[in-house]
Amino acid sequence: DSSSTTVAGIGFVHASPGTGALDFIVDNQKVNAKDFTYTNDLGYFGAYPGTRLFGVVKKDSTRYLTTQNVTLRSGLFYSAFVIDVLPAPKILLVEDDLKAPETDKAKVRFINLSPGSTPFDLEVSNTDPAALTASYLLATNKAFKEVIPFASINPSISYNFSLKETGSTATIATLSNVKIEKGKIYTIWAKGLKSATDSTKLSLGIITNK
């Protein structure tokens, strides 16, 4: 009885710098109705559990740039990131823990999606005197494609996230005055290329998972 099947949730994110608009294909069906361009987050779609074929093509093309068989479990949520650069982008599937944060808290995680990068640390600080003001490292020594589990964080209107190469004190990218709301779940991600100076340069982004 298909009506009793619990679906899985899949979020799609374009994290391939320098790659133009794409179509994301699941089992030979395009899932994005709108343009899917660099840094776009399509939000969550429902998918049947089991083994699915994920693929990525250039917009309106039928030739796969990459494919991957993935196994989805019912009731779970995932993010599928299109990563790396042409001519060989890849698909990185990570599980999203969307269980509610602790009372009066939020949840945040970090993922390094900067191709060819050295490992990164992510420092968190806060300029809101009512919140936790001490800076601390949310993530340490995270190589390309590595992700940390969601961690509990106090809500605040003015978080600053600073990206550093592991072993260095120099900040190489920032995300400033970020509002983190109670009960919500976020992913901070390193994107882009250290060698670039245009819109694909190394930077930090934030996705609201829930």
C-alpha positions as CSV (number, residue, x, y, z in Angstrom):
1,D,0.0,0.0,0.0
2,S,1.9,3.0,-1.2
3,S,-0.2,5.4,0.8
4,S,1.4,4.1,4.0
5,T,5.0,4.5,2.7
6,T,7.0,7.0,4.7
7,V,9.1,9.1,2.3
8,A,12.6,10.4,2.8
9,G,13.3,14.1,2.5
10,I,16.1,15.3,0.1
11,G,17.5,18.8,-0.1
12,F,19.5,19.8,-3.1
13,V,22.3,22.5,-3.0
14,H,24.5,23.7,-5.9
15,A,28.0,23.9,-4.5
16,S,30.1,23.6,-7.7
17,P,31.9,26.9,-8.3
18,G,32.2,27.9,-11.9
19,T,29.5,25.5,-13.0
20,G,26.5,27.1,-14.6
21,A,22.8,26.2,-14.2
22,L,22.2,22.5,-13.6
23,D,19.2,20.1,-13.5
24,F,19.1,17.6,-10.7
25,I,17.7,14.2,-11.8
26,V,16.3,11.5,-9.5
27,D,15.4,8.2,-11.3
28,N,15.4,10.0,-14.7
29,Q,13.0,12.7,-13.5
30,K,14.1,16.4,-13.2
31,V,13.3,17.6,-9.6
32,N,14.0,21.3,-10.0
33,A,11.2,23.4,-11.5
34,K,13.3,26.6,-11.3
35,D,16.9,27.4,-12.3
36,F,19.4,25.6,-10.2
37,T,22.5,27.8,-10.1
38,Y,25.6,28.1,-7.9
39,T,24.8,28.5,-4.2
40,N,21.1,27.7,-4.8
41,D,19.3,25.6,-2.2
42,L,16.2,24.0,-3.6
43,G,14.7,23.0,-0.2
44,Y,13.4,19.5,0.6
45,F,11.6,17.2,-1.7
46,G,10.0,13.9,-0.9
47,A,11.5,10.7,-2.3
48,Y,10.6,7.0,-1.9
49,P,13.0,5.1,0.3
50,G,15.3,2.5,-1.1
51,T,18.0,2.8,-3.8
52,R,17.6,5.9,-6.0
53,L,19.7,7.1,-9.0
54,F,20.8,10.7,-8.5
55,G,22.3,12.5,-11.5
56,V,23.3,16.0,-12.6
57,V,23.2,17.5,-16.1
58,K,23.7,20.9,-17.5
59,K,20.4,22.8,-17.7
60,D,18.2,21.2,-20.3
61,S,20.8,18.7,-21.3
62,T,20.4,14.9,-21.2
63,R,24.1,14.1,-20.8
64,Y,25.0,13.3,-17.2
65,L,27.9,15.1,-15.7
66,T,27.8,12.6,-12.8
67,T,25.5,10.0,-11.4
68,Q,25.4,8.2,-8.0
69,N,23.3,5.4,-6.6
70,V,22.1,6.4,-3.1
71,T,20.2,4.5,-0.5
72,L,17.5,6.5,1.3
73,R,15.8,5.4,4.5
74,S,12.2,6.3,5.2
75,G,11.6,9.1,7.6
76,L,15.1,10.5,7.3
77,F,16.3,13.7,5.7
78,Y,19.4,14.2,3.5
79,S,21.2,17.0,1.7
80,A,22.6,16.3,-1.8
81,F,25.4,18.8,-2.6
82,V,26.7,19.1,-6.1
83,I,30.4,19.6,-5.3
84,D,33.8,20.0,-7.0
85,V,34.3,21.6,-10.4
86,L,33.9,20.9,-14.1
87,P,34.6,18.7,-15.9
88,A,34.0,16.3,-13.0
89,P,31.5,17.5,-10.4
90,K,30.3,15.0,-7.9
91,I,27.3,14.4,-5.6
92,L,27.9,14.4,-1.8
93,L,25.0,13.0,0.2
94,V,24.9,13.8,3.9
95,E,22.2,12.9,6.5
96,D,20.4,15.8,8.1
97,D,19.4,15.4,11.8
98,L,16.3,17.5,11.9
99,K,15.3,16.5,15.4
100,A,14.2,19.6,17.3
101,P,16.9,21.5,19.2
102,E,17.0,21.5,23.0
103,T,14.6,23.9,24.7
104,D,15.4,27.5,23.8
105,K,18.4,26.5,21.7
106,A,19.2,26.2,17.9
107,K,21.4,23.7,16.1
108,V,24.2,24.5,13.7
109,R,26.8,22.4,11.8
110,F,29.7,23.1,9.4
111,I,30.7,21.5,6.1
112,N,33.7,22.3,4.0
113,L,32.7,22.4,0.3
114,S,35.6,24.5,-1.0
115,P,37.3,22.3,-3.7
116,G,41.0,21.8,-3.3
117,S,41.1,23.6,0.1
118,T,43.3,22.8,3.0
119,P,41.5,21.9,6.2
120,F,39.5,24.6,7.9
121,D,38.6,25.8,11.4
122,L,35.4,27.7,12.0
123,E,35.3,30.2,14.9
124,V,32.1,31.5,16.4
125,S,31.8,34.8,18.2
126,N,29.0,37.1,19.4
127,T,28.6,40.8,19.9
128,D,25.3,40.5,21.7
129,P,26.0,41.2,25.4
130,A,22.9,39.1,26.4
131,A,24.3,36.0,24.7
132,L,27.3,33.9,25.1
133,T,30.1,36.3,24.3
134,A,33.2,34.1,24.4
135,S,34.5,33.0,21.0
136,Y,35.0,29.3,20.4
137,L,35.8,26.8,17.6
138,L,32.7,25.2,16.2
139,A,34.8,23.0,13.8
140,T,38.4,22.1,13.6
141,N,40.6,20.6,10.9
142,K,37.8,19.9,8.5
143,A,39.0,18.8,5.0
144,F,37.1,19.2,1.8
145,K,33.8,17.2,2.0
146,E,34.0,16.8,5.8
147,V,31.0,17.7,7.9
148,I,30.5,18.0,11.7
149,P,27.3,16.9,13.4
150,F,24.8,19.5,14.4
151,A,25.7,21.2,17.7
152,S,23.6,23.1,20.1
153,I,23.9,26.9,20.0
154,N,22.3,29.8,21.9
155,P,19.9,31.9,19.8
156,S,21.2,35.5,19.1
157,I,20.8,38.3,16.6
158,S,24.5,38.9,16.0
159,Y,26.7,35.8,15.5
160,N,30.0,36.1,13.6
161,F,31.5,33.1,11.9
162,S,35.2,33.3,10.9
163,L,36.9,30.7,8.6
164,K,40.6,30.0,9.2
165,E,43.0,27.5,7.7
166,T,43.9,25.0,10.4
167,G,47.1,26.1,12.0
168,S,46.6,29.8,11.1
169,T,45.1,32.6,13.1
170,A,44.3,34.6,9.9
171,T,40.6,34.9,9.0
172,I,40.1,34.1,5.3
173,A,36.3,34.4,5.1
174,T,33.5,35.8,7.4
175,L,29.8,35.6,7.9
176,S,28.8,38.6,10.1
177,N,25.8,39.6,12.1
178,V,24.0,36.3,11.5
179,K,20.6,35.9,13.3
180,I,20.3,32.4,14.8
181,E,16.7,31.8,15.9
182,K,15.4,29.5,18.7
183,G,14.2,26.2,17.5
184,K,15.8,26.4,14.0
185,I,18.5,24.3,12.4
186,Y,21.3,25.7,10.2
187,T,24.2,24.6,8.1
188,I,27.2,26.9,7.7
189,W,29.3,26.0,4.6
190,A,32.6,27.0,3.1
191,K,32.1,27.5,-0.6
192,G,34.1,28.7,-3.6
193,L,37.8,28.7,-4.5
194,K,40.7,30.2,-2.6
195,S,42.3,31.1,-6.0
196,A,39.3,33.0,-7.3
197,T,38.4,36.7,-6.9
198,D,35.0,36.8,-8.6
199,S,31.6,35.4,-7.4
200,T,33.2,32.0,-6.9
201,K,35.8,33.2,-4.4
202,L,36.1,31.5,-1.1
203,S,33.3,32.5,1.3
204,L,30.9,31.3,3.9
205,G,27.2,30.7,3.4
206,I,24.3,29.6,5.6
207,I,21.4,27.3,4.9
208,T,18.3,27.1,7.1
209,N,17.5,23.3,7.2
210,K,14.4,23.8,9.3
